């Protein structure tokens, strides 16, 4: 089981870095000139969105790592991805072990059609 932090970068942040086709990157025999990204436009808003992607293991509720369990317990919202993962225990047993009563099942339809319900709350709070 592993715990991963995923950061979603806004388009504005991507635009602040030189493109891969930049002339300084195409000439390996020259030393690239360091560039400073321009400051963000005053009217723009930047968000750093963090989701904790936590591996639950292959068998039951006790296969989660200690760090993963801490993140599950401390997150405001918790989703159980039930599209590709197969556990031998149900949601009730996971909630009991994790000390929660509000785990949201994210099945195929939820993951494919309502993904924003997972990542948008990460603007305001911890989501696992």
Contact map, one row per residue, 1 for C-alpha under 8 A:
11100000000000000000000000000000000000000000000000000111100000111000000000000000000000000000000000000000000000000000000000000000
11110000000000000000000000000000000000000000000000000111000000001001000000000000000000000000000000000000000000000000000000000000
11111000000000000000000000000000000000000000000000011110000000001011000000000000000000000000000000000000000000000000000000000000
01111100000000000000000000000000000000000000000000011100000000000000000000000000000000000000000000000000000000000000000000000000
00111110000000000000000000000000000000000000000001111000000000000000000000000000000000000000000000000000000000000000000000000000
00011111000000000000000000000000000000000000000001111000000000000000000000000000000000000000000000000000000000000000000000000000
00001111100000000000000000000000000000000000000111100000000000000000000000000000000000000000000000000000000000000000000000000000
00000111110000000000000000000000000000000000000111000000000000000000000000000000000000000000000000000000000000000000000000000000
00000011111011000000000000000000000000000000000110000000000000000000000000000000000000000000000000000000000000000000000000000000
00000001111111000000000000000000000000000000011100000000000000000000000000000000000000000000000000000000000000000000000000000000
00000000111111100000000000000000000000000000000000000000000000000000000000000000000000000000000000000000000000000000000000000000
00000000011111110000000000000000000000000000010000000000000000000000000000000000000000000000000000000000000000000000000000000000
00000000111111111000000000000000000000000000010000000000000000000000000000000000000000000000000000000000000000000000000000000000
00000000111111111000000000000000000000000000000000000000000000000000000000000000000000000000000000000000000000000000000000000000
00000000001111111100000000000000000000000000000000000000000000000000000000000000000000000000000000000000000000000000000000000000
00000000000111111100000000000000000011000000000000000000000000000000000000000000000000000000000000000000000000000000000000000000
00000000000011111110000000000000000010000000000000000000000000000000000000000000000000000000000000000000000000000000000000000000
00000000000000111111010000000000000000000000000000000000000000000000000000000000000000000000000000000000000000000000000000000000
00000000000000001111110000000000000000000000000000000000000000000000000000000000000000000000000000000000000000000000000000000000
00000000000000000111110010000000000000000000000000000000000000000000000000000000000000000000000000000000000000000000000000000000
00000000000000000011111011000000000000000000000000000000000000000000000000000000000000000000000000000000000000000000000000000000
00000000000000000111111111000000000000000000000000000000000000000000000000000000000000000000000000000000000000000000000000000000
00000000000000000000111111100000000000000000000000000000000000000000000000000000000000000000000000000000000000000000000000000000
00000000000000000000011111110111100000000000000000000000000000000000000000000000000000000000000000000000000000000000000000000000
00000000000000000001111111110001000000000000000000000000000000000000000000000000000000000000000000000000000000000000000000000000
00000000000000000000111111110000000000000000000000000000000000000000000000000000000000000000000000000000000000000000000000000000
00000000000000000000001111111100000000000000000000000000000000000000000000000000000000000000000000000000000000000000000000000000
00000000000000000000000111111110000000000000000000000000000000000000000000000000000000000000000000000000000000000000000000000000
00000000000000000000000000111110000000000000000000000000000000000000000000000000000000000000000000000000000000000000000000000000
00000000000000000000000100111111000000000000000000000000000000000000000000000000000000000000000000000000000000000000000000000000
00000000000000000000000100011111100000000000000000000000000000000000000000000000000000000000000000000000000000000000000000000000
00000000000000000000000110000111110000000000000000000000000000000000000000000000000000000000000000000000000000000000000000000000
00000000000000000000000100000011111000000000000000000000000000000000000000000000000000000000000000000000000000000000000000000000
00000000000000000000000000000001111100000000000000000000000000000000000000000000000000000000000000000000000000000000000000000000
00000000000000000000000000000000111110000000000000000000000000000000000000000000000000000000000000000000000000000000000000000000
00000000000000000000000000000000011111000000000000000000000000000000000000000000000000000000000000000000000000000000000000000000
00000000000000011000000000000000001111100000000000000000000000000000000000000000000000000000000000000000000000000000000000000000
00000000000000010000000000000000000111110000000000000000000000000000000000000000000000000000000000000000000000000000000000000000
00000000000000000000000000000000000011111000000000000000000000000000000000000000000000000000000000000000000000000000000000000000
00000000000000000000000000000000000001111101000000000000000000000000000000000000000000000000000000000000000000000000000000000000
00000000000000000000000000000000000000111111000000000000000000000000000000000000000000000000000000000000000000000000000000000000
00000000000000000000000000000000000000011111000000000000000000000000000000000000000000000000000000000000000000000000000000000000
00000000000000000000000000000000000000001111100000000000000000000000000000000000000000000000000000000000000000000000000000000000
00000000000000000000000000000000000000011111110000000000000000000000000000000000000000000000000000000000000000000000000000000000
00000000000000000000000000000000000000000011111000000000000000000000000000000000000000000000000000000000000000000000000000000000
00000000010110000000000000000000000000000001111100000000000000000000000000000000000000000000000000000000000000000000000000000000
00000000010000000000000000000000000000000000111110000000000000000000000000000000000000000000000000000000000000000000000000100000
00000011110000000000000000000000000000000000011111000000000000000000000000000000000000000000000000000000000000000000000000100000
00000011100000000000000000000000000000000000001111100000000000000000000000000000000000000000000000000000000000000000001001100000
00001111000000000000000000000000000000000000000111110000000000000000000000000000000000000000000000000000000000000000000001100110
00001110000000000000000000000000000000000000000011111000000000000000000000000000000000000000000000000000000000000000001001000111
00111100000000000000000000000000000000000000000001111100000000000000001000000000000000000000000000000000000000000000000000000111
00111100000000000000000000000000000000000000000000111110000000000000000000000000000000000000000000000000000000000000000000000001
11110000000000000000000000000000000000000000000000011111000000010001000000000000000000000000000000000000000000000000000000000001
11100000000000000000000000000000000000000000000000001111100000011001000000000000000000000000000000000000000000000000000000000000
11000000000000000000000000000000000000000000000000000111110110111001000000000000000000000000000000000000000000000000000000000000
10000000000000000000000000000000000000000000000000000011111100110000000000000000000000000000000000000000000000000000000000000000
00000000000000000000000000000000000000000000000000000001111100100000000000000000000001100000000000000000000000000000000000000000
00000000000000000000000000000000000000000000000000000000111110100000000000000000000000111000000000000000000000000000000000000000
00000000000000000000000000000000000000000000000000000001111111100000000000000000000000111000000000000000000000000000000000000000
00000000000000000000000000000000000000000000000000000001001111110000000000000000000000001000110010000000000000000000000000000000
00000000000000000000000000000000000000000000000000000000000111110000000000000000000000000000000010000000000000000000000000000000
10000000000000000000000000000000000000000000000000000001111111111000000000000000000000000000000000000000000000000000000000000000
10000000000000000000000000000000000000000000000000000111100011111101100000000000000000000000000000000000000000000000000000000000
11100000000000000000000000000000000000000000000000000011000000111111100000000000000000000000000000000000000000000000000000000000
00000000000000000000000000000000000000000000000000000000000000011111110000000000000000000000000000000000000000000000000000000000
00100000000000000000000000000000000000000000000000000000000000001111111000000000000000000000000000000000000000000000000000000000
01100000000000000000000000000000000000000000000000000111000000011111111100000000000000000000000000000000000000000000000000000000
00000000000000000000000000000000000000000000000000000000000000011111111110000000000000000000000001000000000000000000000000000000
00000000000000000000000000000000000000000000000000000000000000000111111111000000000000000000000000000000000000000000000000000000
00000000000000000000000000000000000000000000000000010000000000000011111111100000000000000000000000000000000000000000000000000001
00000000000000000000000000000000000000000000000000000000000000000001111111100100000000000000000001000000000000000000000000000001
00000000000000000000000000000000000000000000000000000000000000000000111111100000000000000000000001110000000000000000000000000000
00000000000000000000000000000000000000000000000000000000000000000000011111110000000000000000000000000000000000000000000000000100
00000000000000000000000000000000000000000000000000000000000000000000001111111100000000000000000000000000000000000000000000001111
00000000000000000000000000000000000000000000000000000000000000000000000001111100000000000000000000000000000000000000000000001110
00000000000000000000000000000000000000000000000000000000000000000000000000111110000000000000000000000110000000000000000010001111
00000000000000000000000000000000000000000000000000000000000000000000000100111111000000000000000000000111000000000000000000000011
00000000000000000000000000000000000000000000000000000000000000000000000000001111100000000000000000000011110000000000010000000011
00000000000000000000000000000000000000000000000000000000000000000000000000000111110000000000000000000011110000000000000000000000
00000000000000000000000000000000000000000000000000000000000000000000000000000011111110000000000000000000111000100000000000000000
00000000000000000000000000000000000000000000000000000000000000000000000000000001111111000000000000000000111100000000000000000000
00000000000000000000000000000000000000000000000000000000000000000000000000000000111110000000000000000000011100100000000000000000
00000000000000000000000000000000000000000000000000000000000000000000000000000000111111000000000000000000000000000000000000000000
00000000000000000000000000000000000000000000000000000000000000000000000000000000111111100000000000000000000000000000000000000000
00000000000000000000000000000000000000000000000000000000010000000000000000000000010111110000000000000000000000000000000000000000
00000000000000000000000000000000000000000000000000000000011100000000000000000000000011111100000000000000000000000000000000000000
00000000000000000000000000000000000000000000000000000000001100000000000000000000000001111100000000000000000000000000000000000000
00000000000000000000000000000000000000000000000000000000001110000000000000000000000000111110110000000000000000000000000000000000
00000000000000000000000000000000000000000000000000000000000000000000000000000000000000111111110000000000000000000000000000000000
00000000000000000000000000000000000000000000000000000000000000000000000000000000000000001111111000000010100000000000000000000000
00000000000000000000000000000000000000000000000000000000000000000000000000000000000000000111111100001000000000000000000000000000
00000000000000000000000000000000000000000000000000000000000010000000000000000000000000001111111110000000000000000000000000000000
00000000000000000000000000000000000000000000000000000000000010000000000000000000000000001111111111000000000000000000000000000000
00000000000000000000000000000000000000000000000000000000000000000000000000000000000000000011111111111110000000000000000000000000
00000000000000000000000000000000000000000000000000000000000000000000000000000000000000000001111111111000000000000000000000000000
00000000000000000000000000000000000000000000000000000000000011000000000000000000000000000000111111110000000000000000000000000000
00000000000000000000000000000000000000000000000000000000000000000000100110000000000000000000011111110000000000000000000000000000
00000000000000000000000000000000000000000000000000000000000000000000000010000000000000000000001111111000000000000000000000000000
00000000000000000000000000000000000000000000000000000000000000000000000010000000000000000000001111111110000000000000000000000000
00000000000000000000000000000000000000000000000000000000000000000000000000000000000000000001001100111110000000000000000000000000
00000000000000000000000000000000000000000000000000000000000000000000000000001100000000000000001000011111000000000000000000000000
00000000000000000000000000000000000000000000000000000000000000000000000000001111000000000010001000011111100000000000000000000000
00000000000000000000000000000000000000000000000000000000000000000000000000000111000000000000000000000111110000000000000000000000
00000000000000000000000000000000000000000000000000000000000000000000000000000011110000000010000000000011111000000000000000000000
00000000000000000000000000000000000000000000000000000000000000000000000000000011111000000000000000000001111111100000000000000000
00000000000000000000000000000000000000000000000000000000000000000000000000000000111000000000000000000000111111100000000000000000
00000000000000000000000000000000000000000000000000000000000000000000000000000000011000000000000000000000011111110000000000000000
00000000000000000000000000000000000000000000000000000000000000000000000000000000000000000000000000000000011111111100000000000000
00000000000000000000000000000000000000000000000000000000000000000000000000000000000000000000000000000000011111111110000000000000
00000000000000000000000000000000000000000000000000000000000000000000000000000000101000000000000000000000011111111110000000000000
00000000000000000000000000000000000000000000000000000000000000000000000000000000000000000000000000000000000111111110000000000000
00000000000000000000000000000000000000000000000000000000000000000000000000000000000000000000000000000000000011111110000000000000
00000000000000000000000000000000000000000000000000000000000000000000000000000000000000000000000000000000000011111111110000000000
00000000000000000000000000000000000000000000000000000000000000000000000000000000000000000000000000000000000001111111111000000000
00000000000000000000000000000000000000000000000000000000000000000000000000000000000000000000000000000000000000000111111100000000
00000000000000000000000000000000000000000000000000000000000000000000000000000000000000000000000000000000000000000111111110000000
00000000000000000000000000000000000000000000000000000000000000000000000000000010000000000000000000000000000000000111111111000010
00000000000000000000000000000000000000000000000010100000000000000000000000000000000000000000000000000000000000000011111111100010
00000000000000000000000000000000000000000000000000000000000000000000000000000000000000000000000000000000000000000001111111100000
00000000000000000000000000000000000000000000000000000000000000000000000000001000000000000000000000000000000000000000111111111110
00000000000000000000000000000000000000000000000011100000000000000000000000000000000000000000000000000000000000000000011111111110
00000000000000000000000000000000000000000000001111000000000000000000000000000000000000000000000000000000000000000000001111111000
00000000000000000000000000000000000000000000000000000000000000000000000000000000000000000000000000000000000000000000000011111100
00000000000000000000000000000000000000000000000000000000000000000000000000111000000000000000000000000000000000000000000011111110
00000000000000000000000000000000000000000000000001110000000000000000000001111000000000000000000000000000000000000000000011011111
00000000000000000000000000000000000000000000000001110000000000000000000000111110000000000000000000000000000000000000011011001111
00000000000000000000000000000000000000000000000000111100000000000000001100101110000000000000000000000000000000000000000000000111
